[in-house]
């Protein structure tokens, strides 16, 4: 487990970073500071493995802090967080291990974790990635074998066939459907030949990599034999009915939310994933809303804020959840946060869409500020 320090001068962002990094079982947060001088004073005492530093800080900017950290503790890895891509080159001038663009998403932290594991190693007891196969479909796409090694696919179609079957677990999928999805532009004979070859390659990889799965021939189609292995998409599919109709136990809802690291197969341009991606996004949104409603009922404003912040780290322009966050701030009479958050939201909205943000949120903010004057 890595000992992590976070330095961020804005308290709401510091709290969000603590929440996101704290969700990763590879880290123990040994210090979180808004003042870089305070962080530097206890650096050696805390025995920090990795320091997450905001670049833009008034008392001492992150680049200067990183230089001092390098002088005091050469083994500490520095990860910058910044809203500006232009800082990247400067970051590497001070031997930064990595840099992340704000808002920082769980997927970005996971990438840092993988690099740390690969370069620094971890105790066998602490590392689950080194002794257990894993499949990630949300927020990206990655498969690791029981040794913790990333699977390299021999062809793109072999990879796509596996992802398609993973996204439709337990289903008998006809060969005609698979040929249409993967080789829709080819004639039937070529598509059939490609399907047989690709299934053979996939079965071989699954066996060689000891993934404990297999592709079963079922009359006119194929089915993924998952056996006892679970993964993020499978878990969401298993609880889809419960999540949409009946309330889930809080613990299970939280576990599902932690699995959701971002859009389905993020970075892959598979045309067939669009409808599934929308479905899972809606399911994740409902789960977060359900948990936030519980927090608000219990008047646990801090927990509700953390959940919404984590959601907005993935979907920063979601209007409904931005409105929920503003309402949480209003419940706590945090007028400064309301103004600052709306300014950030409006600026991001203009950059993305080239127009002013939706009037409902702007009008709500204006009405609120008028009432408290």
N, C-alpha and C positions, 0 to 999 in steps of 0.2 A: 504494500500500500504506500502511495506517495504522500508526503507531507507537503501540503499546499498553503501558500500565503496569497491573499488577494489585497491589492492596493487600488482603491478607486475613490476619488474625492466626492462623488455624488452618492449619497446614502441609498436612494432607491435602486441604483444600478448595482451598488455593492451588495445589497440584499438579494437582488436577482442572480448575481454571479454566485453568491453563496448557495442559493437554492439549486441552480443548475449543476454546479460542480459537486455539490453535496449529494446529488442523485446518482453520481457515478461511484460505484463501490470501490474503485481503485484509489480514491483520495480520502485523506483525513485533513480537514481544514484546521490548521494550527494557528492561524491568525488572519484577521480581516480588518483593514485599516483605511480610514479616510485621509490620514496624515502620513505622508511618505517618510518623514523623519522618525515618527514613532515605529514604523515598520522596520526601518534600517537599524534602529537601536536594539531590537530584539532578534534580528535575523539569525545570528549565530546561536543564540540560546534556543531558538525554535527548531534548529536543524532542518531548514527548509529544502525540500527537493526541487520544487517548482514554484516560481513566483509569477502570478498573473498581474500584470501592471497596466494601468491606464496610462496612455501616452500624454494626454492633455490634462495636467494637474497644475494648479497655481503655485503651490509652495515649492515644489520641485518636480519638473516634468519627468515622465517615465524613462526617457532616454538617459538622463543624468542619474536617476535612481538605479537603473540597470548597470551603469558603469560602476557605481559604488558597490552594488551587489557582487559584480564580477570580481572586484578587488577584495571584498571581505570573504566571499564564499564561492570559490571557483566551481564547485560541483553543482551549485544551484542553477537550474535551467530557467531562463526568462521567457515568458510568453506575454507579448504585448496585446492589449485590446485597444482598438482605435476606430473611430468613425471615418477615418480618411486613409485611402489606399496609398497616398503619397508618402506615408511614414514608413512603408515597407523597407525601402533601401536603407534608411537610417537605422531601422531596427536591426538589420543584419550587420551594420557597422559596429554595433555594440555586442555582437555575438549572441543575438537573440535566438532562442530555440525555435520559436514559431511566433506568428502574429495572427490575431483574429479580428475580423471586422464586426463592429457593433451593428445591430443588436446580436449578441453572441447566442447561438443556438446550441442545444444539446449535442447535435451532430458534430459541431465544430470542436467541442470539448472531447468528444469520443475520438476524433482524429488525432488530437494532441496526445490522448491517452495511449493510442496505439503506437505512436512514435516513441513515447517514453518507455513503454513495455519493450519495444524492439531494441532501443538503444541502451537503456539502463538495466532492463531485466527486472524481475520481481521474484519474491520468494514463492516457492511452489504452493505454499499454503494460501498465499494472498491472491494468486492469479488464477482466475477461472478461465481466462482465454487460452491458457497454456495446457489445459487438461480436459477440455470439453469442446466438442464441435458447436458451432453457432451459425445461425442464419439471420441476416438482417435485411429486411425489405423496406422498412420505413426510414425515410431520410437518406436513402442511398441503397446500395446493393453490395452485399458482401457475404461470402460463405467461407468459414474456416473449418479445417479438419480437426480431429481430436488432438493433434499436436499443436493446435493454435495457428497453423499456417494458412494463409489466404489461398483459396483455390484459383488457379489460373485455367481458364476455359480454352480448349483447343480451337474452337470456332465460335463466332458470335451466335450462330443458330443453335448450337448446343446450349449455350448460356441462356438464350431466350426461351428455348423449350423448357428448360428447368424452371425458370422464373414463372412461366405460364402455368405449369403444373403446380408449383408452390402456391400460386394465387387461386388455384381451384382444387384444393385438397379433397381427397375422397370422392372426386367426381370421375365418372367414366366418360372420357372425352373422345368422341369419334375421330377417326383418322382424317375424315373430310374436314372437320372443324380445324384440326391442327394444321393441315395442309393449307387451308384458306388463310389462317392467321400468319403462318410463317413463310409460305411460298405462294401467295395468292396470284402472283403475276405469271406463274409457270403453268405449263400444261400438266395434265393429270399424271402422265407417266414419269416426268422429271420430278414432280412434287412428291410422288409416292416413293421414288428411289431416294430422294433427299431425306424424307421422313424416316425411312428404315435405317439409313446410314447414321442419322443424327441420334435416333433412339439408341442404336448400338453404342455410339461414342459416349452418350450420357450414362448408360448403364455401366460402361467400363470405368468411367471416372468415379461414379458413386462407389463402385467396388474397390478401386485402387486407393481412393482417399478415405475409405472406411467410414463413410457417412451414415451407414446404417439405414439407408433408404434404397428403394428399388423402383423400377418402372415395370408395371405389370401389363401384359397384353390381355385385353378383354374383348374377345370377339372382333368387332370392327373398330376398336379403339384402344386407348391406353389410360392407365390410372397410376398416380403416384402412391406408392406404398410408404406411408410416413412412419409406420410402426409407432414407437413411443416417443418420437422426437417432437418437440413443440418449438414454435418460433412465432414472431410477432404477428404476421398476417393470420396464421392459423388461430392464434388466441383471439384475435378480433372477430374472425368468422364464427368461432365457437360461441361467442357471447353476443353476437349481433342481435339476435331476437330478444335476449334479456335486456340489452342496452337500449333497445328502441321501445319496448313495451313495459317491462317490469323493472323496478329499481334494482340495481346491482348492490351487493354488499360494498360498503365504502372501501374496504381493503382491496377488493378485486378491481373496482373502478380505478383506484390509484395505481395499481399494478399495470393495468392496461395503458393508462396515460403515460407511465414511465417508459413503456415499450415504444410509444409513438415518438419517433425522433424527427419526423418530418414527412413530407408527401411520399406516397408509394413510389418505390424505385426511382427516387429523385436522381436526375441526371441521365436516365434512360429515355429514349424517344419512342418506345413501343406504343403504337397507336391504340392497341387493345387495352392499355392500362387506364385510359382516361375515365371511363365510367366507374371503374373500381376505385381509382384515386379519389374521385368525388364522393363516393359512398363512404370510404374510410375517413375522409376529412370530416364529413358530417357526423359520423359516429364518434370520432375523437372530440369534436366540438360539443356534442351532447353530453359526453362523459365529463368534460371540464365544467360545463354549465351545471350539471347535476351536483358535482363536488362543491362548486362555488356557492350554489344555493344552500347547501348544508352549512358551509362556513358562515354565510351571512345570517342564517337562522340562529346559529350558535354565537353570533357576534364575534367571530374570530376573524377580524378584519385583516390581520397580518397574513394569515394562511390564505385567505381569499385573494389578497393582492399578489402573493407569490404564485398562485396557480394561474391567474390571469397574465402575469408577467411572463411566465413560462410559455403560455399559449401565444402571446404576442411576439415572443422571440422567434417563433416559427411563422406566424401569420400576422405581421405587424400592422397591416391595413384592414384587418377585420373590423368592420364598423361596430357591430354589436358588442364585441368584447372590449373594444376601446371605450364604449359607452359605459359598460359595467365597471371598468377600472376608474373612470371619472366619478361614477356614483360612489364607489368605495372611498375615494378621496373625499368626496362631499360628506359622507357619513362621519368621517374623522375630522371634518372641517380643515382639510389640508388644501387651502386655497392656492398656495404657491405651487403645489404639485399639479393641481388642475390646470393652471395657466401654462406651466412648463410642458406638461405632457401634451396638451392640445397644440401648442406651438410645434413640438416635434412631429406630432401626427400630421398636422396640416402641411408642414414642409415636406415630409415624406410622401404625402398624397399628391402634392403638386409635382414632385419629381417623377413619380410613377405614372400619373395620369395626365399631367399637363393642365389640370383644372383645379379649381378650389374644392376643398373637401365637401362632403354631403352637408346640406344645410341643417339637418336635424341636430347633429352634434354641436355645430357652431352656435346654433340658437340656444341649445341647452346650456352651454358654457356662458353665453351672454346673459341669459335669464338668471343663472346662478349668481354670477358676479353682481348683477343689478340688485338682487334680493339681499345680499350681505352688506351692501354699501350703506 
